[in-house]
Amino acid sequence: MGEINCLAVLKALGEPTRMRITRLLLKQSLGVNDISERLGVSQYNASKHLRILREAGLLQTEKQGKLRLYGLAAELASRLAANKNALELDCCTFRFDKLPE
């Protein structure tokens, strides 16, 4: 993530499904099929949300054969680990451990 663009992060995390996706990926990397099944959304919608999270610098992808796994960007993961699952931005703090289900 390096320089965090607060506006991009706020836009990305300001939507409940994207917050739920991010919380899922705190635990493990997953493919779009697993994400869509666990959240009860279509694969199309899951892919759209994943693209927005990736463009905001919050996610990274890893190819395993034909499968593409989504996980937290390394910088985000290290920041969350260092701050007890809190993402400190210039304008606000996201507490991933305090989010509603």
PyMOL commands that place a pseudoatom at each C-alpha (Angstrom):
pseudoatom trace, name=CA, resn=MET, resi=1, chain=A, elem=C, hetatm=0, pos=[0.000, 0.000, 0.000]
pseudoatom trace, name=CA, resn=GLY, resi=2, chain=A, elem=C, hetatm=0, pos=[2.810, 2.429, 0.769]
pseudoatom trace, name=CA, resn=GLU, resi=3, chain=A, elem=C, hetatm=0, pos=[1.122, 5.819, 0.566]
pseudoatom trace, name=CA, resn=ILE, resi=4, chain=A, elem=C, hetatm=0, pos=[-2.478, 5.308, 1.519]
pseudoatom trace, name=CA, resn=ASN, resi=5, chain=A, elem=C, hetatm=0, pos=[-5.043, 7.203, -0.459]
pseudoatom trace, name=CA, resn=CYS, resi=6, chain=A, elem=C, hetatm=0, pos=[-7.641, 7.835, 2.240]
pseudoatom trace, name=CA, resn=LEU, resi=7, chain=A, elem=C, hetatm=0, pos=[-10.389, 8.607, -0.251]
pseudoatom trace, name=CA, resn=ALA, resi=8, chain=A, elem=C, hetatm=0, pos=[-9.846, 5.348, -2.174]
pseudoatom trace, name=CA, resn=VAL, resi=9, chain=A, elem=C, hetatm=0, pos=[-9.804, 3.327, 1.056]
pseudoatom trace, name=CA, resn=LEU, resi=10, chain=A, elem=C, hetatm=0, pos=[-12.913, 5.070, 2.392]
pseudoatom trace, name=CA, resn=LYS, resi=11, chain=A, elem=C, hetatm=0, pos=[-14.765, 4.436, -0.864]
pseudoatom trace, name=CA, resn=ALA, resi=12, chain=A, elem=C, hetatm=0, pos=[-13.681, 0.807, -0.876]
pseudoatom trace, name=CA, resn=LEU, resi=13, chain=A, elem=C, hetatm=0, pos=[-14.502, 0.090, 2.766]
pseudoatom trace, name=CA, resn=GLY, resi=14, chain=A, elem=C, hetatm=0, pos=[-17.604, 2.278, 2.857]
pseudoatom trace, name=CA, resn=GLU, resi=15, chain=A, elem=C, hetatm=0, pos=[-19.697, -0.501, 1.303]
pseudoatom trace, name=CA, resn=PRO, resi=16, chain=A, elem=C, hetatm=0, pos=[-20.858, -3.327, 3.626]
pseudoatom trace, name=CA, resn=THR, resi=17, chain=A, elem=C, hetatm=0, pos=[-20.132, -6.201, 1.224]
pseudoatom trace, name=CA, resn=ARG, resi=18, chain=A, elem=C, hetatm=0, pos=[-16.564, -5.003, 0.734]
pseudoatom trace, name=CA, resn=MET, resi=19, chain=A, elem=C, hetatm=0, pos=[-16.111, -4.786, 4.502]
pseudoatom trace, name=CA, resn=ARG, resi=20, chain=A, elem=C, hetatm=0, pos=[-17.392, -8.360, 4.796]
pseudoatom trace, name=CA, resn=ILE, resi=21, chain=A, elem=C, hetatm=0, pos=[-15.008, -9.522, 2.060]
pseudoatom trace, name=CA, resn=THR, resi=22, chain=A, elem=C, hetatm=0, pos=[-12.077, -7.847, 3.786]
pseudoatom trace, name=CA, resn=ARG, resi=23, chain=A, elem=C, hetatm=0, pos=[-13.001, -9.485, 7.083]
pseudoatom trace, name=CA, resn=LEU, resi=24, chain=A, elem=C, hetatm=0, pos=[-13.153, -12.904, 5.365]
pseudoatom trace, name=CA, resn=LEU, resi=25, chain=A, elem=C, hetatm=0, pos=[-9.715, -12.359, 3.883]
pseudoatom trace, name=CA, resn=LEU, resi=26, chain=A, elem=C, hetatm=0, pos=[-8.238, -11.465, 7.276]
pseudoatom trace, name=CA, resn=LYS, resi=27, chain=A, elem=C, hetatm=0, pos=[-8.280, -15.193, 8.010]
pseudoatom trace, name=CA, resn=GLN, resi=28, chain=A, elem=C, hetatm=0, pos=[-7.188, -16.702, 4.694]
pseudoatom trace, name=CA, resn=SER, resi=29, chain=A, elem=C, hetatm=0, pos=[-6.848, -16.148, 0.961]
pseudoatom trace, name=CA, resn=LEU, resi=30, chain=A, elem=C, hetatm=0, pos=[-9.882, -17.251, -1.026]
pseudoatom trace, name=CA, resn=GLY, resi=31, chain=A, elem=C, hetatm=0, pos=[-11.072, -17.546, -4.601]
pseudoatom trace, name=CA, resn=VAL, resi=32, chain=A, elem=C, hetatm=0, pos=[-14.045, -15.607, -5.937]
pseudoatom trace, name=CA, resn=ASN, resi=33, chain=A, elem=C, hetatm=0, pos=[-16.262, -18.728, -5.828]
pseudoatom trace, name=CA, resn=ASP, resi=34, chain=A, elem=C, hetatm=0, pos=[-15.592, -19.271, -2.123]
pseudoatom trace, name=CA, resn=ILE, resi=35, chain=A, elem=C, hetatm=0, pos=[-16.164, -15.600, -1.370]
pseudoatom trace, name=CA, resn=SER, resi=36, chain=A, elem=C, hetatm=0, pos=[-19.444, -15.463, -3.280]
pseudoatom trace, name=CA, resn=GLU, resi=37, chain=A, elem=C, hetatm=0, pos=[-20.719, -18.642, -1.588]
pseudoatom trace, name=CA, resn=ARG, resi=38, chain=A, elem=C, hetatm=0, pos=[-19.787, -17.550, 1.925]
pseudoatom trace, name=CA, resn=LEU, resi=39, chain=A, elem=C, hetatm=0, pos=[-21.360, -14.120, 1.526]
pseudoatom trace, name=CA, resn=GLY, resi=40, chain=A, elem=C, hetatm=0, pos=[-24.367, -15.215, -0.532]
pseudoatom trace, name=CA, resn=VAL, resi=41, chain=A, elem=C, hetatm=0, pos=[-23.631, -12.865, -3.435]
pseudoatom trace, name=CA, resn=SER, resi=42, chain=A, elem=C, hetatm=0, pos=[-23.232, -13.605, -7.127]
pseudoatom trace, name=CA, resn=GLN, resi=43, chain=A, elem=C, hetatm=0, pos=[-19.763, -14.261, -8.532]
pseudoatom trace, name=CA, resn=TYR, resi=44, chain=A, elem=C, hetatm=0, pos=[-20.203, -11.180, -10.705]
pseudoatom trace, name=CA, resn=ASN, resi=45, chain=A, elem=C, hetatm=0, pos=[-20.840, -8.951, -7.666]
pseudoatom trace, name=CA, resn=ALA, resi=46, chain=A, elem=C, hetatm=0, pos=[-18.028, -10.555, -5.687]
pseudoatom trace, name=CA, resn=SER, resi=47, chain=A, elem=C, hetatm=0, pos=[-15.635, -9.934, -8.607]
pseudoatom trace, name=CA, resn=LYS, resi=48, chain=A, elem=C, hetatm=0, pos=[-16.745, -6.322, -8.876]
pseudoatom trace, name=CA, resn=HIS, resi=49, chain=A, elem=C, hetatm=0, pos=[-16.151, -5.726, -5.161]
pseudoatom trace, name=CA, resn=LEU, resi=50, chain=A, elem=C, hetatm=0, pos=[-12.788, -7.515, -5.269]
pseudoatom trace, name=CA, resn=ARG, resi=51, chain=A, elem=C, hetatm=0, pos=[-11.661, -5.276, -8.142]
pseudoatom trace, name=CA, resn=ILE, resi=52, chain=A, elem=C, hetatm=0, pos=[-12.514, -2.143, -6.159]
pseudoatom trace, name=CA, resn=LEU, resi=53, chain=A, elem=C, hetatm=0, pos=[-10.665, -3.433, -3.074]
pseudoatom trace, name=CA, resn=ARG, resi=54, chain=A, elem=C, hetatm=0, pos=[-7.646, -4.373, -5.191]
pseudoatom trace, name=CA, resn=GLU, resi=55, chain=A, elem=C, hetatm=0, pos=[-7.582, -0.981, -6.932]
pseudoatom trace, name=CA, resn=ALA, resi=56, chain=A, elem=C, hetatm=0, pos=[-7.644, 0.707, -3.512]
pseudoatom trace, name=CA, resn=GLY, resi=57, chain=A, elem=C, hetatm=0, pos=[-4.490, -1.238, -2.622]
pseudoatom trace, name=CA, resn=LEU, resi=58, chain=A, elem=C, hetatm=0, pos=[-6.172, -3.377, 0.026]
pseudoatom trace, name=CA, resn=LEU, resi=59, chain=A, elem=C, hetatm=0, pos=[-5.947, -6.747, -1.736]
pseudoatom trace, name=CA, resn=GLN, resi=60, chain=A, elem=C, hetatm=0, pos=[-3.475, -8.690, -3.796]
pseudoatom trace, name=CA, resn=THR, resi=61, chain=A, elem=C, hetatm=0, pos=[-3.992, -11.691, -6.031]
pseudoatom trace, name=CA, resn=GLU, resi=62, chain=A, elem=C, hetatm=0, pos=[-2.038, -14.880, -6.433]
pseudoatom trace, name=CA, resn=LYS, resi=63, chain=A, elem=C, hetatm=0, pos=[-2.511, -17.302, -9.303]
pseudoatom trace, name=CA, resn=GLN, resi=64, chain=A, elem=C, hetatm=0, pos=[-2.612, -21.009, -8.546]
pseudoatom trace, name=CA, resn=GLY, resi=65, chain=A, elem=C, hetatm=0, pos=[-3.092, -22.695, -11.904]
pseudoatom trace, name=CA, resn=LYS, resi=66, chain=A, elem=C, hetatm=0, pos=[-6.404, -21.411, -13.257]
pseudoatom trace, name=CA, resn=LEU, resi=67, chain=A, elem=C, hetatm=0, pos=[-7.505, -20.247, -9.812]
pseudoatom trace, name=CA, resn=ARG, resi=68, chain=A, elem=C, hetatm=0, pos=[-6.909, -16.688, -8.647]
pseudoatom trace, name=CA, resn=LEU, resi=69, chain=A, elem=C, hetatm=0, pos=[-6.729, -16.310, -4.866]
pseudoatom trace, name=CA, resn=TYR, resi=70, chain=A, elem=C, hetatm=0, pos=[-7.442, -12.989, -3.198]
pseudoatom trace, name=CA, resn=GLY, resi=71, chain=A, elem=C, hetatm=0, pos=[-5.754, -11.997, 0.033]
pseudoatom trace, name=CA, resn=LEU, resi=72, chain=A, elem=C, hetatm=0, pos=[-4.872, -8.902, 1.990]
pseudoatom trace, name=CA, resn=ALA, resi=73, chain=A, elem=C, hetatm=0, pos=[-2.104, -6.781, 0.529]
pseudoatom trace, name=CA, resn=ALA, resi=74, chain=A, elem=C, hetatm=0, pos=[1.115, -7.398, 2.455]
pseudoatom trace, name=CA, resn=GLU, resi=75, chain=A, elem=C, hetatm=0, pos=[1.306, -3.793, 3.661]
pseudoatom trace, name=CA, resn=LEU, resi=76, chain=A, elem=C, hetatm=0, pos=[-2.284, -3.873, 4.933]
pseudoatom trace, name=CA, resn=ALA, resi=77, chain=A, elem=C, hetatm=0, pos=[-1.732, -7.204, 6.688]
pseudoatom trace, name=CA, resn=SER, resi=78, chain=A, elem=C, hetatm=0, pos=[1.395, -5.915, 8.458]
pseudoatom trace, name=CA, resn=ARG, resi=79, chain=A, elem=C, hetatm=0, pos=[-0.334, -2.678, 9.498]
pseudoatom trace, name=CA, resn=LEU, resi=80, chain=A, elem=C, hetatm=0, pos=[-3.298, -4.582, 10.885]
pseudoatom trace, name=CA, resn=ALA, resi=81, chain=A, elem=C, hetatm=0, pos=[-1.018, -6.987, 12.755]
pseudoatom trace, name=CA, resn=ALA, resi=82, chain=A, elem=C, hetatm=0, pos=[0.945, -4.096, 14.254]
pseudoatom trace, name=CA, resn=ASN, resi=83, chain=A, elem=C, hetatm=0, pos=[-2.201, -2.216, 15.326]
pseudoatom trace, name=CA, resn=LYS, resi=84, chain=A, elem=C, hetatm=0, pos=[-4.400, -5.043, 16.666]
pseudoatom trace, name=CA, resn=ASN, resi=85, chain=A, elem=C, hetatm=0, pos=[-6.618, -5.226, 13.542]
pseudoatom trace, name=CA, resn=ALA, resi=86, chain=A, elem=C, hetatm=0, pos=[-6.967, -1.445, 13.289]
pseudoatom trace, name=CA, resn=LEU, resi=87, chain=A, elem=C, hetatm=0, pos=[-6.154, 0.381, 10.059]
pseudoatom trace, name=CA, resn=GLU, resi=88, chain=A, elem=C, hetatm=0, pos=[-5.005, 3.886, 10.934]
pseudoatom trace, name=CA, resn=LEU, resi=89, chain=A, elem=C, hetatm=0, pos=[-5.694, 6.451, 8.237]
pseudoatom trace, name=CA, resn=ASP, resi=90, chain=A, elem=C, hetatm=0, pos=[-5.059, 10.188, 8.400]
pseudoatom trace, name=CA, resn=CYS, resi=91, chain=A, elem=C, hetatm=0, pos=[-8.789, 10.811, 8.651]
pseudoatom trace, name=CA, resn=CYS, resi=92, chain=A, elem=C, hetatm=0, pos=[-10.095, 7.823, 10.630]
pseudoatom trace, name=CA, resn=THR, resi=93, chain=A, elem=C, hetatm=0, pos=[-9.469, 4.344, 11.993]
pseudoatom trace, name=CA, resn=PHE, resi=94, chain=A, elem=C, hetatm=0, pos=[-11.063, 1.100, 10.806]
pseudoatom trace, name=CA, resn=ARG, resi=95, chain=A, elem=C, hetatm=0, pos=[-11.323, -1.515, 13.562]
pseudoatom trace, name=CA, resn=PHE, resi=96, chain=A, elem=C, hetatm=0, pos=[-11.810, -4.808, 11.765]
pseudoatom trace, name=CA, resn=ASP, resi=97, chain=A, elem=C, hetatm=0, pos=[-12.362, -6.625, 15.058]
pseudoatom trace, name=CA, resn=LYS, resi=98, chain=A, elem=C, hetatm=0, pos=[-15.288, -4.317, 15.964]
pseudoatom trace, name=CA, resn=LEU, resi=99, chain=A, elem=C, hetatm=0, pos=[-17.266, -4.480, 12.713]
pseudoatom trace, name=CA, resn=PRO, resi=100, chain=A, elem=C, hetatm=0, pos=[-20.839, -5.760, 12.716]
pseudoatom trace, name=CA, resn=GLU, resi=101, chain=A, elem=C, hetatm=0, pos=[-21.448, -9.158, 11.141]
for i in range(1, 101): cmd.bond("trace and resi %d" % i, "trace and resi %d" % (i + 1))
show_as sticks, trace
zoom trace
